[in-house]
Amino acid sequence: MKKGLIAIVAVLVIIGILAASVFGSYNSLVALDEKVNNQWANVESKLQRRYDLIPNLVESVKGAMAQEKEVFTAIADARSKMAGAQTTDEKVEASNQLESAIGRLLVVVENYPELRSNANVTALMDELAGTENRISTERDRYNEAVSQYNATIRKFPKNILAGMFGFEQRSYFEATEGAETAPQVKFN
């Protein structure tokens, strides 16, 4: 009788240890998933700041730069696309288009000394530069969170648990093709 009781206790201890391991692994996957979601929310917050700031920048510069309609049209189009983006991938694509258009505008402003001396334009350009730096930082943090999450759900034995509970790999925030090339501004 004593041997049977010891065997039952041993089996219960082993089951308890396995259950605790599964619960701990599941909870760590949930925590990593939430970290990725939180980082994406931080990226979106900074993208929203940029989205809200752009109309002020454009209106401040527009009057002095009527000849640069192409740049303003690109910014307006990209901003509209950003407003309509629903998925993470659509938001990334729209953000990259907006970033490209803003880059062209920054080059234009740098080439117009009278605009650089305008206090409103200078203040808005500083705000925009600060916003772009914040976005870059949050993108990097998001990609770090995605990297940690993706690596965890692919490693054994958590990959089994991740598959059972539907944890799927997340997409990185990547630059668009051609982002490594500086924008070209041509004066006619």
C-alpha positions as MATLAB code, in Angstrom:
seq = 'MKKGLIAIVAVLVIIGILAASVFGSYNSLVALDEKVNNQWANVESKLQRRYDLIPNLVESVKGAMAQEKEVFTAIADARSKMAGAQTTDEKVEASNQLESAIGRLLVVVENYPELRSNANVTALMDELAGTENRISTERDRYNEAVSQYNATIRKFPKNILAGMFGFEQRSYFEATEGAETAPQVKFN';
ca = [
       0.000    0.000    0.000;
       2.832    2.349    0.858;
       4.526    1.778   -2.516;
       1.282    2.512   -4.345;
       0.837    5.790   -2.453;
       4.416    6.825   -3.220;
       3.882    6.063   -6.910;
       0.668    8.125   -6.977;
       2.383   11.057   -5.247;
       5.334   10.838   -7.665;
       3.009   10.837  -10.684;
       1.072   13.817   -9.270;
       4.320   15.726   -8.670;
       5.474   15.051  -12.226;
       2.088   16.137  -13.624;
       2.232   19.266  -11.457;
       5.715   20.134  -12.699;
       4.669   19.628  -16.335;
       1.511   21.705  -15.845;
       3.498   24.524  -14.216;
       5.956   24.436  -17.109;
       3.156   24.643  -19.698;
       1.435   27.482  -17.816;
       4.716   29.360  -17.462;
       5.565   28.933  -21.134;
       2.096   30.013  -22.227;
       2.232   33.079  -19.990;
       5.654   34.056  -21.336;
       4.309   33.806  -24.909;
       1.359   36.016  -23.991;
       3.729   38.549  -22.376;
       5.910   38.664  -25.498;
       2.856   39.014  -27.740;
       1.646   41.934  -25.630;
       5.101   43.515  -25.753;
       4.938   43.448  -29.568;
       1.421   44.924  -29.491;
       2.542   47.649  -27.090;
       5.534   48.549  -29.230;
       3.346   48.737  -32.321;
       1.014   51.092  -30.421;
       4.047   53.283  -29.670;
       4.952   53.347  -33.369;
       1.368   54.282  -34.259;
       1.392   57.047  -31.659;
       4.451   58.624  -33.262;
       3.012   58.134  -36.751;
      -0.142   59.929  -35.594;
       1.979   62.804  -34.285;
       3.590   63.080  -37.699;
       0.212   62.833  -39.416;
      -1.146   65.685  -37.278;
       1.937   67.858  -37.737;
       2.183   67.650  -41.523;
      -0.774   69.925  -42.435;
       0.794   72.732  -40.386;
       4.148   72.268  -42.068;
       2.642   72.106  -45.519;
       0.492   75.210  -45.001;
       3.453   77.181  -43.617;
       5.654   76.341  -46.559;
       3.052   76.136  -49.332;
       2.630   79.861  -49.897;
       6.324   80.441  -50.407;
       6.757   77.398  -52.636;
       3.887   77.345  -55.097;
       6.209   75.946  -57.754;
       6.766   72.745  -55.738;
       3.245   71.387  -56.181;
       4.532   67.879  -56.887;
       6.049   67.597  -53.403;
       2.868   68.831  -51.726;
       0.726   66.510  -53.811;
       2.895   63.538  -52.812;
       2.589   64.495  -49.142;
      -1.187   64.894  -49.366;
      -1.558   61.565  -51.182;
       0.652   59.734  -48.701;
      -1.172   61.314  -45.761;
      -4.521   60.196  -47.203;
      -3.198   56.676  -47.653;
      -1.989   56.723  -44.027;
      -5.464   57.738  -42.839;
      -7.060   54.838  -44.728;
      -4.556   52.158  -43.744;
      -6.095   49.310  -41.725;
      -3.514   46.553  -41.345;
      -0.002   46.785  -39.963;
       1.457   46.149  -43.422;
      -0.718   48.884  -44.992;
       0.325   51.295  -42.242;
       3.991   50.477  -42.778;
       3.680   51.035  -46.533;
       1.783   54.312  -46.084;
       4.263   55.480  -43.472;
       7.175   54.780  -45.786;
       5.516   56.727  -48.619;
       4.857   59.634  -46.278;
       8.434   59.519  -45.038;
       9.720   59.648  -48.611;
       7.526   62.647  -49.463;
       8.611   64.469  -46.305;
      12.236   63.753  -47.177;
      11.747   65.450  -50.544;
      10.138   68.429  -48.802;
      13.055   68.699  -46.372;
      15.492   68.801  -49.281;
      13.422   71.512  -50.974;
      13.299   73.639  -47.810;
      17.053   73.307  -47.363;
      17.549   74.654  -50.875;
      15.443   77.758  -50.235;
      17.407   80.038  -47.831;
      14.463   82.432  -47.423;
      12.335   79.551  -46.127;
      14.967   78.404  -43.676;
      15.032   81.903  -42.185;
      11.238   81.895  -41.648;
      10.679   81.261  -37.920;
       7.457   79.284  -38.434;
       9.039   77.014  -41.009;
      12.116   76.521  -38.840;
      10.025   75.633  -35.782;
       7.883   73.195  -37.736;
      10.913   71.622  -39.394;
      12.461   71.095  -35.955;
       9.235   69.487  -34.730;
       9.107   67.271  -37.784;
      12.745   66.234  -37.376;
      12.073   65.387  -33.723;
       9.019   63.380  -34.719;
      10.975   61.449  -37.334;
      13.602   60.604  -34.705;
      10.893   59.373  -32.328;
       9.370   57.232  -35.080;
      12.758   55.739  -35.884;
      13.365   54.886  -32.232;
       9.951   53.258  -31.831;
      10.387   51.284  -35.066;
      13.671   49.936  -33.757;
      12.059   48.966  -30.457;
       9.165   47.335  -32.289;
      11.554   45.282  -34.420;
      13.462   44.220  -31.285;
      10.196   43.065  -29.674;
       9.194   41.208  -32.857;
      12.619   39.569  -33.026;
      12.396   38.335  -29.430;
       8.817   37.134  -29.912;
       9.494   35.369  -33.243;
      12.605   33.676  -31.879;
      10.744   32.459  -28.799;
       7.818   30.947  -30.699;
      10.212   29.140  -33.044;
      12.368   27.551  -30.319;
      11.703   24.061  -29.024;
       9.647   23.237  -26.933;
       7.730   26.538  -26.971;
       7.148   26.141  -30.705;
       4.817   23.230  -29.934;
       2.863   25.279  -27.427;
       2.861   28.330  -29.735;
       1.435   26.220  -32.547;
      -1.235   24.730  -30.295;
      -2.415   28.145  -29.120;
      -2.140   30.001  -32.439;
       0.856   32.240  -31.775;
       2.110   33.218  -35.234;
       5.193   35.072  -36.421;
       4.878   38.843  -36.640;
       6.133   41.096  -39.453;
       9.051   43.451  -39.032;
       8.786   47.136  -39.861;
      10.907   47.370  -43.008;
      11.893   50.280  -45.199;
      10.450   50.447  -48.680;
      12.546   49.633  -51.697;
      14.715   52.587  -52.639;
      14.684   54.136  -49.150;
      18.476   53.907  -49.065;
      18.651   56.471  -51.883;
      18.361   60.141  -50.957;
      15.445   61.951  -52.619;
      16.276   64.003  -55.701;
      14.913   67.519  -56.012;
      15.098   69.112  -59.455;
      14.525   72.782  -60.073;
      13.033   73.700  -63.433;
];
